[in-house]
């Protein structure tokens, strides 16, 4: 046991003392936020801003087609239709001309057949669909008016219905759409982080074992320690490295949520009542405040506990597999035929968990979060939505038992494979090592 502690300590200190580890641990959350911002700016930069001139021959659409930030309508006289079309080519300030024919006898079928959009160059599919949607809305209102419904009644018909949801399992807390979106976002983030880090750190263990095996350093090491002690020391050392990073990131995330929740609230209170321009600029800040408030309303102690427990057990489980693979082969090329067995269950758990957002308590969510091969990812994906305590306890018990069994199996493979050179390990040969 003392040897395992010494190897774990050495592996941990070797990793955390590196400048790259310190820089990555501190900057990773900042880089993640920056990356998300860049992606958002890329989508924003690729948004189309089109100017469309409209020839409305019936006058029906003149006051009803409303411009937006992405699509601007400019109404022109029907007498200028031909000249406008002739001068459209090469006109960089105009993207197209929408010809809306006269509506005769409320015959909108003929109107649709004769409506056309003449464009200067290619326009985006979303722009075309937005134009179609705007025209459809106007026609819909006109058809409703033909039924004798007044404008006020028509506006009343368009009012959306908002359903207030109260969750009795969470002390009668209101479960809003924003809260559901926050839970879904947190679920995807935790699930993806777990998936990536199990693979990244698992491969790190495998490469470390393979490197020591190829350098014949392991022959010297195992003269003082048992192969099983060496394997467990490596796994636990890297586990503590990952845990250290997570503790720093969780602390930074909670502090960031608290700052957003309190800082922007105080700023909003100091905005002058009539300053609408300044208030509009803080829309993003208001959204950030609402998101941080929804985050702080979650059961964070339980989420953090489940995240750490399932990550650690899942990591040790899969790292045992990676350590066994590293000991059984002689080079990284040979690892590819075995690593598939470790990656496939994780991928199954991750992609299967995307379907949990609409029904976290469904049968698929239950079994994915109970089966040890997928539970490290699936249970973490479910936990923001709330999971019964007995399911968490059952899943932990099964994962713990399976992890201990996998460590035992990996230890038998590691004990033989770490000293094997020149022989290409096959599944049949590995099975003999396990039985022996």
C-alpha positions in Angstrom: 0.0 0.0 0.0 2.9 2.3 0.8 4.3 1.7 -2.7 1.0 2.6 -4.3 1.0 5.9 -2.3 4.6 6.7 -3.4 3.9 6.1 -7.0 0.7 8.0 -6.9 2.5 11.0 -5.3 5.3 10.9 -7.8 2.8 10.7 -10.8 0.7 13.6 -9.3 3.6 15.9 -8.5 5.2 15.3 -11.9 2.1 16.4 -13.7 1.0 19.4 -11.5 4.4 21.0 -11.4 4.5 21.4 -15.1 3.9 25.0 -16.3 1.6 23.7 -19.0 -0.7 22.1 -16.4 -0.9 25.4 -14.3 -1.5 27.5 -17.4 -4.1 25.2 -18.8 -5.9 24.8 -15.5 -6.3 28.6 -15.0 -6.9 29.5 -18.6 -9.1 26.6 -19.7 -12.4 28.2 -18.5 -11.4 31.5 -20.0 -10.6 29.8 -23.3 -13.9 27.9 -23.2 -15.8 31.2 -22.8 -13.7 32.8 -25.5 -14.3 29.9 -27.8 -18.0 30.1 -27.3 -18.0 33.8 -27.9 -16.0 33.3 -31.2 -18.5 30.7 -32.4 -21.4 33.1 -31.6 -19.6 36.0 -33.4 -19.0 33.7 -36.4 -22.8 32.9 -36.6 -23.5 36.6 -36.2 -21.0 37.6 -38.9 -22.6 35.1 -41.3 -26.1 36.5 -40.8 -27.6 37.9 -44.0 -28.7 41.5 -44.1 -30.8 41.9 -47.2 -32.6 44.9 -48.8 -35.7 44.0 -50.8 -37.7 46.5 -52.8 -41.5 45.7 -52.8 -43.9 46.5 -55.6 -47.3 46.1 -53.9 -49.9 46.5 -56.7 -52.9 45.9 -54.3 -51.6 48.0 -51.4 -52.5 45.2 -49.1 -49.0 44.6 -47.8 -47.7 48.2 -47.6 -48.3 48.7 -43.9 -48.1 45.1 -42.9 -44.7 43.8 -44.1 -42.4 44.9 -41.3 -38.7 45.2 -41.7 -36.2 43.6 -39.3 -32.5 43.7 -38.6 -31.9 41.0 -41.1 -34.4 42.0 -43.8 -35.4 45.5 -44.9 -38.4 46.1 -47.0 -38.6 49.3 -49.2 -41.9 49.9 -51.0 -41.7 51.4 -54.4 -44.3 52.5 -57.0 -45.7 49.9 -59.4 -44.9 52.3 -62.3 -41.2 51.8 -61.6 -41.3 48.0 -61.7 -39.7 47.5 -65.2 -37.0 50.1 -64.7 -36.1 48.7 -61.2 -35.8 45.2 -62.6 -33.6 46.4 -65.5 -31.3 48.3 -63.2 -31.1 45.5 -60.6 -28.1 43.7 -62.0 -24.9 45.0 -60.5 -26.8 47.1 -57.9 -24.7 46.3 -54.8 -27.1 48.2 -52.4 -30.2 46.1 -53.4 -30.6 42.3 -53.2 -33.9 41.8 -54.9 -37.4 43.1 -55.9 -40.5 41.4 -54.6 -43.4 41.7 -57.0 -46.8 41.3 -55.3 -49.7 41.3 -57.8 -53.1 42.7 -57.2 -55.4 40.4 -55.2 -58.6 40.0 -57.2 -61.8 38.9 -55.6 -59.8 37.7 -52.6 -58.3 34.9 -54.7 -55.1 34.2 -53.0 -54.3 31.1 -55.1 -53.9 33.3 -58.2 -52.0 35.8 -56.1 -49.5 33.0 -55.1 -49.0 31.9 -58.7 -48.2 35.4 -59.9 -46.0 36.5 -57.0 -42.3 36.5 -57.8 -39.0 37.5 -56.3 -36.4 38.9 -58.7 -32.9 38.7 -57.1 -29.6 40.4 -57.9 -27.5 37.6 -56.6 -28.0 34.4 -54.5 -29.8 35.0 -51.3 -29.8 32.7 -48.3 -32.5 30.0 -47.7 -33.4 31.6 -44.4 -34.0 35.0 -46.1 -36.3 33.4 -48.6 -38.2 31.6 -45.9 -38.5 34.8 -43.9 -40.1 36.6 -46.8 -42.5 33.6 -47.4 -43.4 33.7 -43.7 -44.0 37.5 -43.7 -46.3 37.2 -46.7 -48.1 34.2 -45.2 -48.8 36.1 -42.0 -50.4 38.9 -43.9 -52.6 36.6 -46.0 -53.6 34.7 -42.9 -54.8 37.9 -41.3 -56.7 38.9 -44.4 -58.5 35.5 -44.6 -59.4 35.8 -40.9 -60.8 39.3 -41.5 -63.0 37.9 -44.2 -64.7 35.8 -41.6 -65.8 39.0 -39.9 -63.3 39.1 -37.1 -62.2 42.5 -35.9 -58.6 43.7 -35.6 -58.7 43.6 -31.8 -60.1 40.1 -31.9 -57.5 39.0 -34.4 -54.7 40.3 -32.1 -56.2 38.5 -29.3 -56.2 35.2 -31.3 -52.4 35.6 -31.9 -51.6 35.7 -28.2 -49.5 32.8 -27.1 -50.3 30.7 -24.1 -47.7 30.5 -21.3 -48.0 27.4 -19.1 -46.6 27.8 -15.6 -45.0 24.6 -14.3 -44.6 23.9 -10.6 -42.4 21.0 -9.5 -43.6 19.5 -6.2 -40.4 17.3 -6.1 -38.3 20.5 -5.9 -40.3 22.3 -3.1 -42.9 23.7 -5.5 -40.2 25.5 -7.5 -41.4 27.0 -10.8 -39.8 25.1 -13.7 -39.5 27.8 -16.5 -38.4 27.3 -20.1 -35.2 29.2 -19.2 -34.5 26.9 -16.3 -35.0 23.9 -18.6 -32.6 25.4 -21.1 -30.0 25.9 -18.4 -30.4 22.4 -17.2 -30.0 21.0 -20.7 -26.9 23.2 -21.3 -25.3 22.1 -18.0 -26.2 18.5 -18.8 -24.5 18.6 -22.2 -21.5 20.4 -20.8 -20.9 18.0 -17.9 -21.5 15.0 -20.1 -19.1 16.2 -22.8 -16.4 17.1 -20.3 -16.6 13.7 -18.6 -16.4 11.9 -22.0 -13.4 13.9 -23.2 -11.4 13.8 -19.9 -11.9 10.0 -19.5 -10.5 9.5 -23.0 -7.7 12.1 -22.7 -6.4 11.0 -19.3 -7.0 7.3 -20.0 -4.9 7.6 -23.2 -2.3 9.5 -21.0 -2.1 6.5 -18.7 -1.8 4.1 -21.7 1.0 6.1 -23.3 2.9 6.4 -20.0 2.8 2.6 -19.5 3.8 2.0 -23.1 6.7 4.5 -22.9 8.1 2.9 -19.7 7.7 -0.6 -21.3 9.6 0.4 -24.5 12.3 2.1 -22.5 12.7 -0.9 -20.3 12.5 1.3 -17.3 9.7 -0.8 -16.0 12.1 -3.7 -15.5 14.0 -1.7 -13.0 10.8 -0.4 -11.3 9.2 -3.7 -10.8 12.3 -5.0 -9.0 11.1 -2.8 -6.1 7.3 -2.8 -6.5 4.7 -5.2 -7.7 3.2 -4.7 -11.2 -0.3 -4.2 -9.7 1.1 -1.4 -7.4 2.7 0.3 -10.3 -0.5 0.2 -12.3 -2.7 1.5 -9.5 -0.2 4.2 -8.6 -0.2 5.5 -12.2 -4.0 5.5 -12.4 -4.6 7.2 -9.0 -1.9 9.8 -9.7 -3.5 10.9 -12.9 -6.9 10.7 -11.2 -5.7 13.3 -8.6 -4.4 15.5 -11.4 -7.8 15.5 -13.1 -9.6 16.0 -9.8 -7.4 19.0 -9.0 -8.3 20.6 -12.3 -12.0 20.0 -11.7 -11.9 21.5 -8.2 -10.3 24.7 -9.6 -12.8 24.9 -12.5 -15.9 24.3 -10.3 -14.7 27.0 -7.9 -14.2 29.4 -10.8 -17.6 28.6 -12.2 -19.5 29.1 -8.9 -17.7 32.4 -8.3 -18.4 33.5 -11.9 -22.1 32.7 -11.5 -22.3 34.6 -8.2 -20.6 37.7 -9.8 -23.0 37.6 -12.8 -26.0 37.2 -10.5 -25.1 40.1 -8.2 -23.0 42.5 -10.4 -25.4 42.9 -13.3 -28.4 43.2 -10.9 -26.9 46.2 -9.2 -26.0 47.8 -12.5 -29.5 47.4 -13.8 -30.9 49.2 -10.8 -28.8 52.2 -11.5 -30.0 52.7 -15.1 -32.0 55.9 -15.5 -35.7 55.3 -16.1 -35.8 57.0 -19.5 -32.5 55.8 -20.9 -33.9 53.1 -23.2 -30.8 53.0 -25.4 -28.6 52.1 -22.4 -31.2 49.6 -21.2 -31.3 47.9 -24.5 -27.5 47.4 -24.4 -27.8 45.5 -21.2 -30.1 42.8 -22.7 -27.3 40.4 -22.9 -26.4 41.2 -19.3 -30.0 40.5 -18.2 -29.9 37.2 -19.9 -26.6 36.3 -18.3 -28.1 37.3 -14.9 -31.1 35.1 -15.4 -29.0 32.2 -16.5 -26.7 32.5 -13.5 -29.7 32.8 -11.2 -31.1 29.6 -12.7 -27.8 27.9 -12.2 -27.6 28.9 -8.5 -31.1 27.6 -7.9 -29.9 24.0 -8.9 -28.9 21.5 -6.2 -25.2 22.2 -6.7 -23.9 20.1 -3.8 -25.6 17.0 -5.2 -24.6 17.8 -8.8 -20.9 18.3 -7.8 -20.9 15.2 -5.7 -22.4 13.0 -8.4 -20.1 14.5 -11.1 -16.9 13.9 -9.0 -17.9 10.4 -7.9 -19.0 9.2 -11.4 -16.1 10.8 -13.1 -13.6 9.2 -10.7 -15.1 5.8 -10.8 -15.6 6.0 -14.6 -12.1 7.2 -15.1 -10.5 4.5 -12.9 -12.7 1.9 -14.7 -11.6 3.0 -18.2 -8.1 3.8 -17.2 -7.6 0.2 -16.0 -8.6 -0.9 -19.5 -6.2 1.6 -21.0 -3.4 0.6 -18.7 -4.0 -3.1 -19.6 -3.9 -2.2 -23.3 -0.6 -0.2 -22.9 1.0 -3.2 -21.2 -0.2 -5.7 -23.8 1.2 -4.0 -26.9 4.6 -2.8 -28.0 3.7 0.4 -30.0 0.9 2.9 -30.4 -0.2 1.4 -33.7 -1.2 -1.8 -32.1 -3.3 0.0 -29.5 -5.9 1.0 -32.1 -7.3 -2.6 -32.3 -8.0 -2.6 -28.6 -8.9 1.0 -27.7 -12.2 0.6 -29.7 -13.5 -1.6 -26.8 -13.0 1.4 -24.4 -14.3 4.1 -26.7 -17.5 2.5 -28.0 -19.3 2.1 -24.6 -18.5 5.8 -23.8 -19.8 6.9 -27.2 -22.9 4.9 -26.8 -23.5 6.5 -23.4 -22.8 10.0 -24.7 -24.9 9.9 -27.9 -27.7 8.0 -26.1 -27.8 10.7 -23.5 -28.7 13.4 -26.0 -32.1 11.8 -26.1 -32.5 12.2 -22.4 -33.2 16.0 -22.6 -36.8 15.5 -23.5 -37.4 12.6 -21.1 -34.7 12.2 -18.4 -36.7 9.7 -16.4 -37.5 7.5 -19.4 -36.4 3.8 -19.7 -33.5 4.7 -21.9 -32.2 7.2 -19.4 -32.6 4.8 -16.6 -30.7 1.9 -18.1 -27.9 4.1 -19.6 -27.4 5.6 -16.1 -27.4 2.2 -14.4 -25.3 0.0 -16.7 -21.6 0.6 -15.5 -20.2 0.9 -19.1 -22.4 4.0 -19.8 -23.4 5.3 -16.4 -20.3 7.6 -15.9 -21.6 9.7 -18.8 -25.4 9.1 -18.7 -25.9 9.7 -14.9 -24.0 13.0 -15.1 -26.2 14.0 -18.0 -29.3 13.2 -16.0 -28.4 14.8 -12.6 -29.2 18.4 -13.5 -32.8 17.3 -14.1 -33.0 15.5 -10.8 -32.6 11.8 -10.2 -34.1 9.7 -7.3 -31.6 8.9 -4.6 -32.1 5.1 -4.9 -31.1 5.2 -8.6 -27.9 7.2 -7.8 -27.1 4.7 -5.0 -27.7 1.7 -7.2 -25.7 3.1 -10.0 -22.7 3.9 -7.7 -22.8 0.5 -6.2 -22.8 -1.3 -9.6 -20.1 1.0 -11.0 -18.0 0.6 -7.9 -18.3 -3.2 -8.1 -17.6 -3.3 -11.8 -14.6 -1.0 -11.4 -13.0 -3.2 -8.7 -13.6 -6.2 -11.0 -12.0 -4.4 -13.9 -9.0 -3.4 -11.8 -8.6 -7.1 -10.9 -8.8 -8.1 -14.6 -6.5 -5.3 -15.8 -4.0 -6.2 -13.0 -3.7 -9.8 -14.4 -3.1 -8.5 -17.9 -0.7 -5.9 -16.7 1.3 -8.3 -14.6 2.2 -10.5 -17.7 2.0 -8.0 -20.5 4.4 -5.4 -19.0 7.3 -7.8 -19.4 6.4 -9.2 -22.8 8.4 -7.9 -25.7 8.3 -8.8 -29.4 5.2 -10.9 -29.2 2.0 -9.4 -30.7 -0.7 -9.8 -28.2 -4.0 -11.2 -29.4 -7.4 -11.5 -27.8 -6.8 -15.3 -27.3 -3.5 -14.7 -25.7 -4.9 -11.9 -23.4 -7.6 -14.3 -22.3 -5.0 -16.8 -21.3 -3.3 -14.2 -19.2 -6.6 -13.4 -17.4 -7.3 -17.1 -16.8 -3.8 -17.7 -15.6 
